């Protein structure tokens, strides 16, 4: 069930994505949409890209420190990725 999950981290203007075997850089401007499922325990984040990447058109990851008591709030990384993708 966790095989589709990737590791994702920001490095300046790049998103570094890993499938735990290889890591690739994806420019922030390739991000089309960022969503978080706040109703599942692990609160996965899904990033959809404008074009295909080595990992496909979409990746999912679990934010570091995913446990949050206020389940109705989005993780701060979600809003940060959205802001960076818009170029602000």
PyMOL Python script that loads the backbone (N, CA, C, O; Angstrom):
from pymol import cmd

cmd.read_pdbstr("""\
ATOM      1  N   UNK A   1       0.818  -1.200   0.000  1.00  0.00           N
ATOM      2  CA  UNK A   1       0.000   0.000   0.000  1.00  0.00           C
ATOM      3  C   UNK A   1       0.861   1.263   0.000  1.00  0.00           C
ATOM      4  O   UNK A   1       0.418   2.301  -0.492  1.00  0.00           O
ATOM      5  N   UNK A   2       2.077   1.200   0.539  1.00  0.00           N
ATOM      6  CA  UNK A   2       2.907   2.396   0.601  1.00  0.00           C
ATOM      7  C   UNK A   2       3.882   2.502  -0.566  1.00  0.00           C
ATOM      8  O   UNK A   2       4.637   3.473  -0.633  1.00  0.00           O
ATOM      9  N   UNK A   3       3.894   1.553  -1.474  1.00  0.00           N
ATOM     10  CA  UNK A   3       4.825   1.590  -2.602  1.00  0.00           C
ATOM     11  C   UNK A   3       4.679   2.863  -3.429  1.00  0.00           C
ATOM     12  O   UNK A   3       5.700   3.401  -3.855  1.00  0.00           O
ATOM     13  N   UNK A   4       3.487   3.377  -3.683  1.00  0.00           N
ATOM     14  CA  UNK A   4       3.381   4.603  -4.485  1.00  0.00           C
ATOM     15  C   UNK A   4       3.928   5.844  -3.779  1.00  0.00           C
ATOM     16  O   UNK A   4       4.162   6.861  -4.432  1.00  0.00           O
ATOM     17  N   UNK A   5       4.137   5.785  -2.467  1.00  0.00           N
ATOM     18  CA  UNK A   5       4.605   6.961  -1.742  1.00  0.00           C
ATOM     19  C   UNK A   5       6.043   7.297  -2.117  1.00  0.00           C
ATOM     20  O   UNK A   5       6.878   6.415  -2.317  1.00  0.00           O
ATOM     21  N   UNK A   6       6.305   8.592  -2.207  1.00  0.00           N
ATOM     22  CA  UNK A   6       7.631   9.099  -2.514  1.00  0.00           C
ATOM     23  C   UNK A   6       8.125   9.940  -1.345  1.00  0.00           C
ATOM     24  O   UNK A   6       7.368  10.292  -0.440  1.00  0.00           O
ATOM     25  N   UNK A   7       9.401  10.248  -1.391  1.00  0.00           N
ATOM     26  CA  UNK A   7       9.966  11.208  -0.446  1.00  0.00           C
ATOM     27  C   UNK A   7      10.115  12.508  -1.211  1.00  0.00           C
ATOM     28  O   UNK A   7      10.622  12.500  -2.332  1.00  0.00           O
ATOM     29  N   UNK A   8       9.690  13.623  -0.640  1.00  0.00           N
ATOM     30  CA  UNK A   8       9.761  14.917  -1.314  1.00  0.00           C
ATOM     31  C   UNK A   8      10.298  15.953  -0.347  1.00  0.00           C
ATOM     32  O   UNK A   8       9.922  16.006   0.824  1.00  0.00           O
ATOM     33  N   UNK A   9      11.205  16.788  -0.886  1.00  0.00           N
ATOM     34  CA  UNK A   9      11.739  17.883  -0.072  1.00  0.00           C
ATOM     35  C   UNK A   9      12.111  19.036  -0.986  1.00  0.00           C
ATOM     36  O   UNK A   9      12.426  18.845  -2.160  1.00  0.00           O
ATOM     37  N   UNK A  10      12.068  20.232  -0.425  1.00  0.00           N
ATOM     38  CA  UNK A  10      12.400  21.429  -1.185  1.00  0.00           C
ATOM     39  C   UNK A  10      13.878  21.738  -1.071  1.00  0.00           C
ATOM     40  O   UNK A  10      14.485  21.581  -0.012  1.00  0.00           O
ATOM     41  N   UNK A  11      14.449  22.184  -2.190  1.00  0.00           N
ATOM     42  CA  UNK A  11      15.834  22.651  -2.219  1.00  0.00           C
ATOM     43  C   UNK A  11      15.870  23.878  -3.117  1.00  0.00           C
ATOM     44  O   UNK A  11      16.094  23.773  -4.323  1.00  0.00           O
ATOM     45  N   UNK A  12      15.650  25.032  -2.523  1.00  0.00           N
ATOM     46  CA  UNK A  12      15.606  26.268  -3.301  1.00  0.00           C
ATOM     47  C   UNK A  12      14.421  26.284  -4.242  1.00  0.00           C
ATOM     48  O   UNK A  12      13.273  26.224  -3.800  1.00  0.00           O
ATOM     49  N   UNK A  13      14.685  26.365  -5.532  1.00  0.00           N
ATOM     50  CA  UNK A  13      13.636  26.407  -6.556  1.00  0.00           C
ATOM     51  C   UNK A  13      13.364  25.030  -7.152  1.00  0.00           C
ATOM     52  O   UNK A  13      12.770  24.922  -8.225  1.00  0.00           O
ATOM     53  N   UNK A  14      13.790  23.990  -6.467  1.00  0.00           N
ATOM     54  CA  UNK A  14      13.594  22.631  -6.967  1.00  0.00           C
ATOM     55  C   UNK A  14      12.903  21.779  -5.920  1.00  0.00           C
ATOM     56  O   UNK A  14      13.074  21.969  -4.716  1.00  0.00           O
ATOM     57  N   UNK A  15      12.135  20.857  -6.405  1.00  0.00           N
ATOM     58  CA  UNK A  15      11.532  19.845  -5.557  1.00  0.00           C
ATOM     59  C   UNK A  15      12.338  18.576  -5.793  1.00  0.00           C
ATOM     60  O   UNK A  15      12.441  18.109  -6.927  1.00  0.00           O
ATOM     61  N   UNK A  16      12.906  18.019  -4.743  1.00  0.00           N
ATOM     62  CA  UNK A  16      13.660  16.781  -4.858  1.00  0.00           C
ATOM     63  C   UNK A  16      12.725  15.638  -4.496  1.00  0.00           C
ATOM     64  O   UNK A  16      12.184  15.588  -3.392  1.00  0.00           O
ATOM     65  N   UNK A  17      12.543  14.721  -5.440  1.00  0.00           N
ATOM     66  CA  UNK A  17      11.618  13.604  -5.258  1.00  0.00           C
ATOM     67  C   UNK A  17      12.403  12.304  -5.361  1.00  0.00           C
ATOM     68  O   UNK A  17      13.239  12.135  -6.250  1.00  0.00           O
ATOM     69  N   UNK A  18      12.125  11.401  -4.450  1.00  0.00           N
ATOM     70  CA  UNK A  18      12.812  10.117  -4.428  1.00  0.00           C
ATOM     71  C   UNK A  18      11.804   8.989  -4.286  1.00  0.00           C
ATOM     72  O   UNK A  18      10.800   9.111  -3.584  1.00  0.00           O
ATOM     73  N   UNK A  19      12.101   7.876  -4.977  1.00  0.00           N
ATOM     74  CA  UNK A  19      11.308   6.663  -4.776  1.00  0.00           C
ATOM     75  C   UNK A  19      12.069   5.709  -3.862  1.00  0.00           C
ATOM     76  O   UNK A  19      11.780   4.513  -3.827  1.00  0.00           O
ATOM     77  N   UNK A  20      13.039   6.239  -3.126  1.00  0.00           N
ATOM     78  CA  UNK A  20      13.904   5.532  -2.184  1.00  0.00           C
ATOM     79  C   UNK A  20      14.984   4.716  -2.891  1.00  0.00           C
ATOM     80  O   UNK A  20      15.755   4.010  -2.243  1.00  0.00           O
ATOM     81  N   UNK A  21      15.038   4.813  -4.212  1.00  0.00           N
ATOM     82  CA  UNK A  21      16.117   4.192  -4.984  1.00  0.00           C
ATOM     83  C   UNK A  21      16.877   5.279  -5.727  1.00  0.00           C
ATOM     84  O   UNK A  21      18.104   5.352  -5.660  1.00  0.00           O
ATOM     85  N   UNK A  22      16.130   6.126  -6.439  1.00  0.00           N
ATOM     86  CA  UNK A  22      16.729   7.258  -7.154  1.00  0.00           C
ATOM     87  C   UNK A  22      16.038   8.540  -6.732  1.00  0.00           C
ATOM     88  O   UNK A  22      14.880   8.533  -6.315  1.00  0.00           O
ATOM     89  N   UNK A  23      16.771   9.647  -6.848  1.00  0.00           N
ATOM     90  CA  UNK A  23      16.216  10.963  -6.534  1.00  0.00           C
ATOM     91  C   UNK A  23      16.354  11.840  -7.764  1.00  0.00           C
ATOM     92  O   UNK A  23      17.393  11.838  -8.423  1.00  0.00           O
ATOM     93  N   UNK A  24      15.297  12.596  -8.074  1.00  0.00           N
ATOM     94  CA  UNK A  24      15.292  13.483  -9.235  1.00  0.00           C
ATOM     95  C   UNK A  24      14.861  14.878  -8.811  1.00  0.00           C
ATOM     96  O   UNK A  24      14.076  15.055  -7.879  1.00  0.00           O
ATOM     97  N   UNK A  25      15.400  15.867  -9.524  1.00  0.00           N
ATOM     98  CA  UNK A  25      15.005  17.261  -9.308  1.00  0.00           C
ATOM     99  C   UNK A  25      13.859  17.597 -10.242  1.00  0.00           C
ATOM    100  O   UNK A  25      13.894  17.277 -11.430  1.00  0.00           O
ATOM    101  N   UNK A  26      12.847  18.243  -9.695  1.00  0.00           N
ATOM    102  CA  UNK A  26      11.711  18.693 -10.494  1.00  0.00           C
ATOM    103  C   UNK A  26      11.531  20.188 -10.216  1.00  0.00           C
ATOM    104  O   UNK A  26      11.351  20.584  -9.064  1.00  0.00           O
ATOM    105  N   UNK A  27      11.577  21.019 -11.260  1.00  0.00           N
ATOM    106  CA  UNK A  27      11.405  22.465 -11.046  1.00  0.00           C
ATOM    107  C   UNK A  27      10.047  22.772 -10.411  1.00  0.00           C
ATOM    108  O   UNK A  27       9.033  22.161 -10.749  1.00  0.00           O
ATOM    109  N   UNK A  28      10.050  23.716  -9.499  1.00  0.00           N
ATOM    110  CA  UNK A  28       8.822  24.117  -8.804  1.00  0.00           C
ATOM    111  C   UNK A  28       7.742  24.547  -9.792  1.00  0.00           C
ATOM    112  O   UNK A  28       6.557  24.317  -9.549  1.00  0.00           O
ATOM    113  N   UNK A  29       8.142  25.173 -10.912  1.00  0.00           N
ATOM    114  CA  UNK A  29       7.135  25.662 -11.860  1.00  0.00           C
ATOM    115  C   UNK A  29       6.403  24.531 -12.587  1.00  0.00           C
ATOM    116  O   UNK A  29       5.474  24.792 -13.352  1.00  0.00           O
ATOM    117  N   UNK A  30       6.806  23.292 -12.362  1.00  0.00           N
ATOM    118  CA  UNK A  30       6.103  22.146 -12.941  1.00  0.00           C
ATOM    119  C   UNK A  30       4.913  21.701 -12.080  1.00  0.00           C
ATOM    120  O   UNK A  30       4.126  20.852 -12.499  1.00  0.00           O
ATOM    121  N   UNK A  31       4.788  22.270 -10.890  1.00  0.00           N
ATOM    122  CA  UNK A  31       3.679  21.898 -10.005  1.00  0.00           C
ATOM    123  C   UNK A  31       2.394  22.547 -10.498  1.00  0.00           C
ATOM    124  O   UNK A  31       2.318  23.768 -10.630  1.00  0.00           O
ATOM    125  N   UNK A  32       1.389  21.726 -10.770  1.00  0.00           N
ATOM    126  CA  UNK A  32       0.086  22.229 -11.210  1.00  0.00           C
ATOM    127  C   UNK A  32      -0.893  22.316 -10.049  1.00  0.00           C
ATOM    128  O   UNK A  32      -1.704  23.240  -9.985  1.00  0.00           O
ATOM    129  N   UNK A  33      -0.820  21.353  -9.126  1.00  0.00           N
ATOM    130  CA  UNK A  33      -1.796  21.307  -8.028  1.00  0.00           C
ATOM    131  C   UNK A  33      -1.182  20.582  -6.836  1.00  0.00           C
ATOM    132  O   UNK A  33      -0.396  19.647  -6.992  1.00  0.00           O
ATOM    133  N   UNK A  34      -1.563  21.039  -5.636  1.00  0.00           N
ATOM    134  CA  UNK A  34      -1.134  20.390  -4.394  1.00  0.00           C
ATOM    135  C   UNK A  34      -2.375  20.182  -3.542  1.00  0.00           C
ATOM    136  O   UNK A  34      -3.107  21.128  -3.249  1.00  0.00           O
ATOM    137  N   UNK A  35      -2.605  18.938  -3.149  1.00  0.00           N
ATOM    138  CA  UNK A  35      -3.775  18.610  -2.316  1.00  0.00           C
ATOM    139  C   UNK A  35      -3.338  17.760  -1.131  1.00  0.00           C
ATOM    140  O   UNK A  35      -2.341  17.042  -1.204  1.00  0.00           O
ATOM    141  N   UNK A  36      -4.090  17.848  -0.045  1.00  0.00           N
ATOM    142  CA  UNK A  36      -3.846  16.996   1.109  1.00  0.00           C
ATOM    143  C   UNK A  36      -5.148  16.355   1.548  1.00  0.00           C
ATOM    144  O   UNK A  36      -6.170  17.025   1.695  1.00  0.00           O
ATOM    145  N   UNK A  37      -5.097  15.049   1.754  1.00  0.00           N
ATOM    146  CA  UNK A  37      -6.256  14.340   2.274  1.00  0.00           C
ATOM    147  C   UNK A  37      -6.172  14.387   3.795  1.00  0.00           C
ATOM    148  O   UNK A  37      -5.415  13.639   4.413  1.00  0.00           O
ATOM    149  N   UNK A  38      -6.952  15.268   4.380  1.00  0.00           N
ATOM    150  CA  UNK A  38      -6.898  15.468   5.830  1.00  0.00           C
ATOM    151  C   UNK A  38      -7.727  14.444   6.593  1.00  0.00           C
ATOM    152  O   UNK A  38      -7.711  14.437   7.824  1.00  0.00           O
ATOM    153  N   UNK A  39      -8.441  13.593   5.898  1.00  0.00           N
ATOM    154  CA  UNK A  39      -9.328  12.650   6.573  1.00  0.00           C
ATOM    155  C   UNK A  39      -8.701  11.280   6.769  1.00  0.00           C
ATOM    156  O   UNK A  39      -9.227  10.467   7.529  1.00  0.00           O
ATOM    157  N   UNK A  40      -7.591  11.009   6.102  1.00  0.00           N
ATOM    158  CA  UNK A  40      -6.873   9.763   6.333  1.00  0.00           C
ATOM    159  C   UNK A  40      -5.845   9.976   7.449  1.00  0.00           C
ATOM    160  O   UNK A  40      -5.318  11.077   7.610  1.00  0.00           O
ATOM    161  N   UNK A  41      -5.567   8.930   8.208  1.00  0.00           N
ATOM    162  CA  UNK A  41      -4.647   9.038   9.342  1.00  0.00           C
ATOM    163  C   UNK A  41      -3.309   9.675   8.988  1.00  0.00           C
ATOM    164  O   UNK A  41      -2.839  10.554   9.710  1.00  0.00           O
ATOM    165  N   UNK A  42      -2.695   9.253   7.905  1.00  0.00           N
ATOM    166  CA  UNK A  42      -1.360   9.733   7.567  1.00  0.00           C
ATOM    167  C   UNK A  42      -1.370  11.056   6.814  1.00  0.00           C
ATOM    168  O   UNK A  42      -0.312  11.642   6.585  1.00  0.00           O
ATOM    169  N   UNK A  43      -2.549  11.537   6.427  1.00  0.00           N
ATOM    170  CA  UNK A  43      -2.722  12.834   5.792  1.00  0.00           C
ATOM    171  C   UNK A  43      -1.811  13.021   4.581  1.00  0.00           C
ATOM    172  O   UNK A  43      -1.036  13.977   4.535  1.00  0.00           O
ATOM    173  N   UNK A  44      -1.893  12.114   3.593  1.00  0.00           N
ATOM    174  CA  UNK A  44      -0.990  12.195   2.439  1.00  0.00           C
ATOM    175  C   UNK A  44      -1.198  13.464   1.620  1.00  0.00           C
ATOM    176  O   UNK A  44      -2.306  13.990   1.517  1.00  0.00           O
ATOM    177  N   UNK A  45      -0.099  13.937   1.042  1.00  0.00           N
ATOM    178  CA  UNK A  45      -0.103  15.096   0.155  1.00  0.00           C
ATOM    179  C   UNK A  45       0.106  14.576  -1.263  1.00  0.00           C
ATOM    180  O   UNK A  45       0.990  13.753  -1.501  1.00  0.00           O
ATOM    181  N   UNK A  46      -0.701  15.050  -2.198  1.00  0.00           N
ATOM    182  CA  UNK A  46      -0.571  14.674  -3.604  1.00  0.00           C
ATOM    183  C   UNK A  46      -0.197  15.904  -4.406  1.00  0.00           C
ATOM    184  O   UNK A  46      -0.849  16.944  -4.320  1.00  0.00           O
ATOM    185  N   UNK A  47       0.876  15.765  -5.195  1.00  0.00           N
ATOM    186  CA  UNK A  47       1.310  16.836  -6.088  1.00  0.00           C
ATOM    187  C   UNK A  47       1.079  16.363  -7.512  1.00  0.00           C
ATOM    188  O   UNK A  47       1.549  15.296  -7.905  1.00  0.00           O
ATOM    189  N   UNK A  48       0.349  17.166  -8.284  1.00  0.00           N
ATOM    190  CA  UNK A  48       0.122  16.887  -9.704  1.00  0.00           C
ATOM    191  C   UNK A  48       1.016  17.839 -10.490  1.00  0.00           C
ATOM    192  O   UNK A  48       1.084  19.032 -10.194  1.00  0.00           O
ATOM    193  N   UNK A  49       1.702  17.295 -11.496  1.00  0.00           N
ATOM    194  CA  UNK A  49       2.636  18.083 -12.297  1.00  0.00           C
ATOM    195  C   UNK A  49       2.028  18.458 -13.638  1.00  0.00           C
ATOM    196  O   UNK A  49       1.128  17.780 -14.133  1.00  0.00           O
ATOM    197  N   UNK A  50       2.520  19.527 -14.213  1.00  0.00           N
ATOM    198  CA  UNK A  50       2.065  20.006 -15.528  1.00  0.00           C
ATOM    199  C   UNK A  50       2.472  19.046 -16.642  1.00  0.00           C
ATOM    200  O   UNK A  50       1.733  18.868 -17.610  1.00  0.00           O
ATOM    201  N   UNK A  51       3.637  18.433 -16.508  1.00  0.00           N
ATOM    202  CA  UNK A  51       4.133  17.470 -17.492  1.00  0.00           C
ATOM    203  C   UNK A  51       4.587  16.217 -16.760  1.00  0.00           C
ATOM    204  O   UNK A  51       4.752  16.218 -15.540  1.00  0.00           O
ATOM    205  N   UNK A  52       4.783  15.172 -17.509  1.00  0.00           N
ATOM    206  CA  UNK A  52       5.223  13.916 -16.912  1.00  0.00           C
ATOM    207  C   UNK A  52       6.637  14.054 -16.352  1.00  0.00           C
ATOM    208  O   UNK A  52       7.479  14.741 -16.929  1.00  0.00           O
ATOM    209  N   UNK A  53       6.887  13.398 -15.231  1.00  0.00           N
ATOM    210  CA  UNK A  53       8.198  13.375 -14.587  1.00  0.00           C
ATOM    211  C   UNK A  53       8.689  11.926 -14.584  1.00  0.00           C
ATOM    212  O   UNK A  53       7.947  11.034 -14.996  1.00  0.00           O
ATOM    213  N   UNK A  54       9.901  11.673 -14.136  1.00  0.00           N
ATOM    214  CA  UNK A  54      10.351  10.279 -14.038  1.00  0.00           C
ATOM    215  C   UNK A  54       9.453   9.418 -13.138  1.00  0.00           C
ATOM    216  O   UNK A  54       9.499   8.189 -13.199  1.00  0.00           O
ATOM    217  N   UNK A  55       8.639  10.074 -12.306  1.00  0.00           N
ATOM    218  CA  UNK A  55       7.740   9.348 -11.405  1.00  0.00           C
ATOM    219  C   UNK A  55       6.281   9.421 -11.856  1.00  0.00           C
ATOM    220  O   UNK A  55       5.384   9.009 -11.120  1.00  0.00           O
ATOM    221  N   UNK A  56       6.042   9.939 -13.052  1.00  0.00           N
ATOM    222  CA  UNK A  56       4.686  10.065 -13.572  1.00  0.00           C
ATOM    223  C   UNK A  56       4.163  11.482 -13.440  1.00  0.00           C
ATOM    224  O   UNK A  56       4.922  12.414 -13.173  1.00  0.00           O
ATOM    225  N   UNK A  57       2.851  11.639 -13.630  1.00  0.00           N
ATOM    226  CA  UNK A  57       2.211  12.958 -13.563  1.00  0.00           C
ATOM    227  C   UNK A  57       1.850  13.385 -12.147  1.00  0.00           C
ATOM    228  O   UNK A  57       1.477  14.533 -11.908  1.00  0.00           O
ATOM    229  N   UNK A  58       1.965  12.449 -11.214  1.00  0.00           N
ATOM    230  CA  UNK A  58       1.494  12.717  -9.857  1.00  0.00           C
ATOM    231  C   UNK A  58       2.337  11.921  -8.872  1.00  0.00           C
ATOM    232  O   UNK A  58       2.721  10.782  -9.140  1.00  0.00           O
ATOM    233  N   UNK A  59       2.621  12.539  -7.726  1.00  0.00           N
ATOM    234  CA  UNK A  59       3.289  11.817  -6.642  1.00  0.00           C
ATOM    235  C   UNK A  59       2.503  12.038  -5.360  1.00  0.00           C
ATOM    236  O   UNK A  59       1.737  12.995  -5.246  1.00  0.00           O
ATOM    237  N   UNK A  60       2.696  11.157  -4.408  1.00  0.00           N
ATOM    238  CA  UNK A  60       2.093  11.305  -3.081  1.00  0.00           C
ATOM    239  C   UNK A  60       3.191  11.081  -2.045  1.00  0.00           C
ATOM    240  O   UNK A  60       4.070  10.238  -2.221  1.00  0.00           O
ATOM    241  N   UNK A  61       3.122  11.849  -0.967  1.00  0.00           N
ATOM    242  CA  UNK A  61       4.074  11.672   0.127  1.00  0.00           C
ATOM    243  C   UNK A  61       3.392  11.991   1.447  1.00  0.00           C
ATOM    244  O   UNK A  61       2.360  12.660   1.492  1.00  0.00           O
ATOM    245  N   UNK A  62       3.993  11.498   2.510  1.00  0.00           N
ATOM    246  CA  UNK A  62       3.501  11.769   3.861  1.00  0.00           C
ATOM    247  C   UNK A  62       4.401  12.853   4.443  1.00  0.00           C
ATOM    248  O   UNK A  62       5.613  12.655   4.519  1.00  0.00           O
ATOM    249  N   UNK A  63       3.849  13.992   4.858  1.00  0.00           N
ATOM    250  CA  UNK A  63       4.689  15.050   5.429  1.00  0.00           C
ATOM    251  C   UNK A  63       5.414  14.568   6.679  1.00  0.00           C
ATOM    252  O   UNK A  63       4.864  13.810   7.478  1.00  0.00           O
ATOM    253  N   UNK A  64       6.637  15.012   6.834  1.00  0.00           N
ATOM    254  CA  UNK A  64       7.429  14.686   8.023  1.00  0.00           C
ATOM    255  C   UNK A  64       6.687  15.203   9.246  1.00  0.00           C
ATOM    256  O   UNK A  64       6.194  16.331   9.249  1.00  0.00           O
ATOM    257  N   UNK A  65       6.608  14.385  10.277  1.00  0.00           N
ATOM    258  CA  UNK A  65       5.876  14.803  11.466  1.00  0.00           C
ATOM    259  C   UNK A  65       4.398  14.903  11.179  1.00  0.00           C
ATOM    260  O   UNK A  65       3.739  15.867  11.568  1.00  0.00           O
ATOM    261  N   UNK A  66       3.871  13.881  10.483  1.00  0.00           N
ATOM    262  CA  UNK A  66       2.506  13.930   9.963  1.00  0.00           C
ATOM    263  C   UNK A  66       1.436  13.989  11.033  1.00  0.00           C
ATOM    264  O   UNK A  66       0.332  14.460  10.757  1.00  0.00           O
ATOM    265  N   UNK A  67       1.719  13.527  12.255  1.00  0.00           N
ATOM    266  CA  UNK A  67       0.672  13.479  13.273  1.00  0.00           C
ATOM    267  C   UNK A  67       0.320  14.891  13.706  1.00  0.00           C
ATOM    268  O   UNK A  67       1.177  15.651  14.156  1.00  0.00           O
ATOM    269  N   UNK A  68      -0.923  15.221  13.567  1.00  0.00           N
ATOM    270  CA  UNK A  68      -1.387  16.550  13.948  1.00  0.00           C
ATOM    271  C   UNK A  68      -2.767  16.400  14.576  1.00  0.00           C
ATOM    272  O   UNK A  68      -3.661  15.788  13.991  1.00  0.00           O
ATOM    273  N   UNK A  69      -2.928  16.947  15.737  1.00  0.00           N
ATOM    274  CA  UNK A  69      -4.203  16.834  16.441  1.00  0.00           C
ATOM    275  C   UNK A  69      -5.315  17.595  15.715  1.00  0.00           C
ATOM    276  O   UNK A  69      -6.470  17.169  15.737  1.00  0.00           O
ATOM    277  N   UNK A  70      -4.984  18.696  15.084  1.00  0.00           N
ATOM    278  CA  UNK A  70      -5.992  19.505  14.408  1.00  0.00           C
ATOM    279  C   UNK A  70      -6.133  19.019  12.966  1.00  0.00           C
ATOM    280  O   UNK A  70      -5.611  19.641  12.040  1.00  0.00           O
ATOM    281  N   UNK A  71      -6.833  17.916  12.785  1.00  0.00           N
ATOM    282  CA  UNK A  71      -6.932  17.268  11.481  1.00  0.00           C
ATOM    283  C   UNK A  71      -7.592  18.147  10.426  1.00  0.00           C
ATOM    284  O   UNK A  71      -7.409  17.907   9.232  1.00  0.00           O
ATOM    285  N   UNK A  72      -8.341  19.140  10.827  1.00  0.00           N
ATOM    286  CA  UNK A  72      -9.040  19.985   9.865  1.00  0.00           C
ATOM    287  C   UNK A  72      -8.108  21.012   9.218  1.00  0.00           C
ATOM    288  O   UNK A  72      -8.493  21.666   8.249  1.00  0.00           O
ATOM    289  N   UNK A  73      -6.908  21.161   9.732  1.00  0.00           N
ATOM    290  CA  UNK A  73      -5.958  22.114   9.167  1.00  0.00           C
ATOM    291  C   UNK A  73      -5.005  21.411   8.203  1.00  0.00           C
ATOM    292  O   UNK A  73      -4.565  20.288   8.450  1.00  0.00           O
ATOM    293  N   UNK A  74      -4.696  22.089   7.107  1.00  0.00           N
ATOM    294  CA  UNK A  74      -3.710  21.553   6.177  1.00  0.00           C
ATOM    295  C   UNK A  74      -2.313  21.729   6.749  1.00  0.00           C
ATOM    296  O   UNK A  74      -2.052  22.644   7.530  1.00  0.00           O
ATOM    297  N   UNK A  75      -1.429  20.841   6.348  1.00  0.00           N
ATOM    298  CA  UNK A  75      -0.032  20.931   6.732  1.00  0.00           C
ATOM    299  C   UNK A  75       0.566  22.210   6.136  1.00  0.00           C
ATOM    300  O   UNK A  75       0.221  22.592   5.018  1.00  0.00           O
ATOM    301  N   UNK A  76       1.451  22.864   6.870  1.00  0.00           N
ATOM    302  CA  UNK A  76       2.036  24.129   6.398  1.00  0.00           C
ATOM    303  C   UNK A  76       2.827  23.935   5.103  1.00  0.00           C
ATOM    304  O   UNK A  76       2.976  24.884   4.334  1.00  0.00           O
ATOM    305  N   UNK A  77       3.334  22.734   4.847  1.00  0.00           N
ATOM    306  CA  UNK A  77       4.090  22.476   3.622  1.00  0.00           C
ATOM    307  C   UNK A  77       3.196  22.542   2.384  1.00  0.00           C
ATOM    308  O   UNK A  77       3.664  22.875   1.295  1.00  0.00           O
ATOM    309  N   UNK A  78       1.925  22.227   2.547  1.00  0.00           N
ATOM    310  CA  UNK A  78       0.983  22.275   1.427  1.00  0.00           C
ATOM    311  C   UNK A  78       0.827  23.713   0.944  1.00  0.00           C
ATOM    312  O   UNK A  78       0.918  23.978  -0.255  1.00  0.00           O
ATOM    313  N   UNK A  79       0.596  24.635   1.862  1.00  0.00           N
ATOM    314  CA  UNK A  79       0.446  26.038   1.464  1.00  0.00           C
ATOM    315  C   UNK A  79       1.761  26.605   0.941  1.00  0.00           C
ATOM    316  O   UNK A  79       1.755  27.446   0.043  1.00  0.00           O
ATOM    317  N   UNK A  80       2.894  26.154   1.494  1.00  0.00           N
ATOM    318  CA  UNK A  80       4.190  26.622   1.002  1.00  0.00           C
ATOM    319  C   UNK A  80       4.432  26.151  -0.432  1.00  0.00           C
ATOM    320  O   UNK A  80       4.890  26.929  -1.268  1.00  0.00           O
ATOM    321  N   UNK A  81       4.132  24.896  -0.720  1.00  0.00           N
ATOM    322  CA  UNK A  81       4.284  24.391  -2.096  1.00  0.00           C
ATOM    323  C   UNK A  81       3.374  25.128  -3.054  1.00  0.00           C
ATOM    324  O   UNK A  81       3.789  25.458  -4.166  1.00  0.00           O
ATOM    325  N   UNK A  82       2.146  25.395  -2.652  1.00  0.00           N
ATOM    326  CA  UNK A  82       1.223  26.158  -3.508  1.00  0.00           C
ATOM    327  C   UNK A  82       1.757  27.545  -3.802  1.00  0.00           C
ATOM    328  O   UNK A  82       1.717  28.008  -4.942  1.00  0.00           O
ATOM    329  N   UNK A  83       2.257  28.205  -2.771  1.00  0.00           N
ATOM    330  CA  UNK A  83       2.799  29.564  -2.923  1.00  0.00           C
ATOM    331  C   UNK A  83       3.986  29.551  -3.887  1.00  0.00           C
ATOM    332  O   UNK A  83       4.064  30.388  -4.786  1.00  0.00           O
ATOM    333  N   UNK A  84       4.901  28.614  -3.704  1.00  0.00           N
ATOM    334  CA  UNK A  84       6.074  28.530  -4.577  1.00  0.00           C
ATOM    335  C   UNK A  84       5.679  28.211  -6.018  1.00  0.00           C
ATOM    336  O   UNK A  84       6.273  28.740  -6.957  1.00  0.00           O
ATOM    337  N   UNK A  85       4.685  27.354  -6.191  1.00  0.00           N
ATOM    338  CA  UNK A  85       4.246  26.975  -7.538  1.00  0.00           C
ATOM    339  C   UNK A  85       3.636  28.168  -8.271  1.00  0.00           C
ATOM    340  O   UNK A  85       3.740  28.263  -9.494  1.00  0.00           O
ATOM    341  N   UNK A  86       3.004  29.073  -7.534  1.00  0.00           N
ATOM    342  CA  UNK A  86       2.419  30.281  -8.142  1.00  0.00           C
ATOM    343  C   UNK A  86       3.477  31.338  -8.429  1.00  0.00           C
ATOM    344  O   UNK A  86       3.200  32.334  -9.097  1.00  0.00           O
ATOM    345  N   UNK A  87       4.698  31.120  -7.921  1.00  0.00           N
ATOM    346  CA  UNK A  87       5.770  32.072  -8.167  1.00  0.00           C
ATOM    347  C   UNK A  87       5.803  33.240  -7.216  1.00  0.00           C
ATOM    348  O   UNK A  87       6.335  34.299  -7.551  1.00  0.00           O
ATOM    349  N   UNK A  88       5.239  33.066  -6.024  1.00  0.00           N
ATOM    350  CA  UNK A  88       5.224  34.145  -5.019  1.00  0.00           C
ATOM    351  C   UNK A  88       5.897  33.699  -3.761  1.00  0.00           C
ATOM    352  O   UNK A  88       5.983  34.466  -2.802  1.00  0.00           O
TER     353      UNK A  88
END
""", "prot")
cmd.dss("prot")
cmd.show_as("cartoon", "prot")
cmd.util.cbc("prot")
cmd.orient("prot")
